């Protein structure tokens, strides 16, 4: 007579220790911990938002808004710290982020069904980015150039941990940022362009013989203006009569006075003055009729 031995199915216990062939127990591998969300410590302000939406504008509504802003300030500070080391102090960034938080609290509608942080985070980040765009650039820079700068900066940070410790080149930054090499060069040119360099900035590399940026800036050269005027006057002088050219020669090249010129030519000083004025006025009118002196407005 056979007796059937039925074995009961074994249930798997993932947390129970495993037994090896030699009889030793081996602890089960730990379960992977869920990654903590950056806003897991978000306060529960749902009831306050419901009351804010139901109240008209007044002291009670403003008090509730201030209460909600105070509760969410830690999140605004965390978002502001993401923009550190970009040419602005952390205190100013925290104030700008708090301003964005105030705007988010005033504009949030709990009846839309979205969580407050999903509305507040883009509002705060947008306020901080707007602050960088409108207040930290000494010169007006196109928005496209500012965006290229940010993408190049993000690509540089992603490539900071290199084995050879060499700074990434243009080709590596273009590949990491999804940009062309020309766009990378444009973004790199704008990396440190928040504020223009002062004309008093010292450009020397040590020593007592330093020079500032103002020393390298050129100024107007009167010699160029003189050359341009001579080129415009020369054909008009050739068209004058021999007597008129001689009169101009004595006055402007020999630097004789009108009285001395009159004594040489046997005419009065008054006559010399009228002749000179008439000749100079005619040359001036002819030059203006030809379009004026080249290069002058």
WOFEN-V808725 format. One line per field, one symbol per residue. phi: phi as a letter, one per 30 degrees, with the letter a starting at -180 (. if undefined). psi: psi as a letter, one per 30 degrees, with the letter a starting at -180 (. if undefined). A space follows every 50 residues. Layout:
BEGIN
phi = ???
psi = ???
END
This chain:
BEGIN
phi = .ccdcccdddcdcdcddccdddjdccddddddddddddcdcddccddddd dddddddaeddddddddddddceeddddddddcdibjbdddddddddddd ddddddcdcdddicddddcddddddddddddddcbccdbdcedddddddd ddddddddcddcddhcddddddddddcibddddddddddcdccdbddddd ddcdcjjdcdbcdddcddbdcddddddddddddedddddddddddddddd dccdhdddddddddcibdddddddddddddddddddddddjideicd
psi = kkkkjkkkkkkkjffkkkklegfkkkkkkkkkkkkkkfhfgkljgeeeee eeffklkaeeeeeeeeeeeeegeeeeeeeeffglhggkleeeeeeeeeee eeeeeefkjfffgkleffeeeeeeeeeeeeeeefffkflkkkeeeeeeee eeeeeeefgeilefgkkkaeeeeeeefhlleeeeeeeefgehgeklkkfg kkflhllfhlllefffkllkjfeeeeeeeeeefefeefflleeeeeeeee efefhlleeeeeeefhlleeeeeeeeeeeeeeeeeeeeffgakkfk.
END
